[in-house]
Amino acid sequence: MEVKIADETTIAAKLRSGFRERYGTNARVFRAPGRVNLIGEHTDYNEGFVMPVAIELNVWIAIAPRDDRKLLVHSENSPRAPRSTWTTATKTPEPVD
């Protein structure tokens, strides 16, 4: 099943709307195709063979920056799951020489 552009636009619009309702701010929306490994799970970094294949499922994410060093995670696919919250160690990563 091929996802049509109109379907992707609708999904992105729904994610933006739900994000704005839930968090009170606008979000950027990203999509990544799903994939499976037909052969070679965990062998690619051991000089083995792999055969990854894209599948028809996608991962969609809506994201916006925060000022309080927290990462809030909510799943539209599991609305009864508790919302997860993590706090980062530093506000800005320190440069590495």
C-alpha positions as CSV (number, residue, x, y, z in Angstrom):
1,M,0.0,0.0,0.0
2,E,1.5,3.3,-1.1
3,V,0.9,6.3,1.1
4,K,-0.4,9.2,-0.9
5,I,0.8,12.8,-0.3
6,A,-2.6,13.9,0.8
7,D,-2.6,11.1,3.5
8,E,0.8,12.3,4.7
9,T,-0.4,15.9,4.8
10,T,-3.4,14.9,6.8
11,I,-1.3,12.9,9.3
12,A,1.1,15.8,9.8
13,A,-1.7,18.3,10.2
14,K,-3.4,16.0,12.9
15,L,-0.1,15.7,14.7
16,R,0.5,19.4,14.7
17,S,-3.0,20.1,15.9
18,G,-2.8,17.5,18.7
19,F,0.6,18.8,19.8
20,R,-0.6,22.4,19.9
21,E,-3.6,21.3,22.1
22,R,-1.5,19.1,24.4
23,Y,1.5,21.4,24.8
24,G,0.3,24.8,23.8
25,T,3.0,25.4,21.1
26,N,3.7,24.6,17.5
27,A,5.7,21.6,16.5
28,R,7.9,20.4,13.7
29,V,6.8,17.1,12.2
30,F,9.1,14.4,10.9
31,R,8.5,11.0,9.3
32,A,10.9,8.0,9.0
33,P,10.1,4.8,7.1
34,G,10.1,1.5,9.0
35,R,12.5,-1.2,8.1
36,V,13.2,-4.8,8.9
37,N,16.3,-6.9,8.4
38,L,15.5,-10.0,6.4
39,I,19.0,-11.4,7.2
40,G,21.8,-10.2,9.3
41,E,20.4,-8.8,12.6
42,H,23.3,-7.3,14.5
43,T,25.9,-8.7,12.0
44,D,26.6,-5.5,10.1
45,Y,29.0,-4.1,12.7
46,N,30.7,-7.5,12.9
47,E,31.6,-7.5,9.2
48,G,28.7,-9.7,8.4
49,F,26.0,-9.4,5.7
50,V,22.7,-7.5,6.2
51,M,19.6,-7.1,4.0
52,P,17.5,-4.3,5.3
53,V,14.1,-3.7,3.6
54,A,11.8,-0.7,4.0
55,I,8.2,-1.6,5.1
56,E,5.0,0.3,4.7
57,L,4.8,1.5,8.3
58,N,6.2,4.9,9.3
59,V,7.3,6.5,12.5
60,W,5.9,10.0,12.9
61,I,7.3,12.5,15.5
62,A,6.2,16.0,16.5
63,I,8.7,17.9,18.4
64,A,9.4,21.4,19.8
65,P,12.1,22.9,21.9
66,R,11.6,23.6,25.6
67,D,13.3,25.9,28.1
68,D,13.2,23.7,31.2
69,R,15.6,20.9,30.2
70,K,12.7,18.3,30.1
71,L,11.8,15.8,27.4
72,L,8.1,14.9,27.5
73,V,7.0,11.8,25.5
74,H,3.4,10.9,24.5
75,S,2.2,8.2,22.2
76,E,-0.9,8.7,20.0
77,N,-0.9,4.9,19.5
78,S,-1.1,4.2,23.2
79,P,-3.2,7.0,24.7
80,R,-3.6,5.2,28.0
81,A,0.1,4.8,28.5
82,P,1.5,7.2,31.0
83,R,3.3,10.3,29.6
84,S,7.1,9.9,30.1
85,T,9.3,12.8,31.3
86,W,13.1,13.0,31.4
87,T,15.3,15.8,32.6
88,T,18.6,16.4,30.8
89,A,21.8,16.9,32.8
90,T,22.8,20.2,31.3
91,K,21.0,22.9,29.4
92,T,23.7,23.2,26.6
93,P,26.1,20.4,25.8
94,E,29.7,21.4,26.6
95,P,32.1,21.5,23.7
96,V,34.4,18.5,23.3
97,D,38.0,19.3,22.3
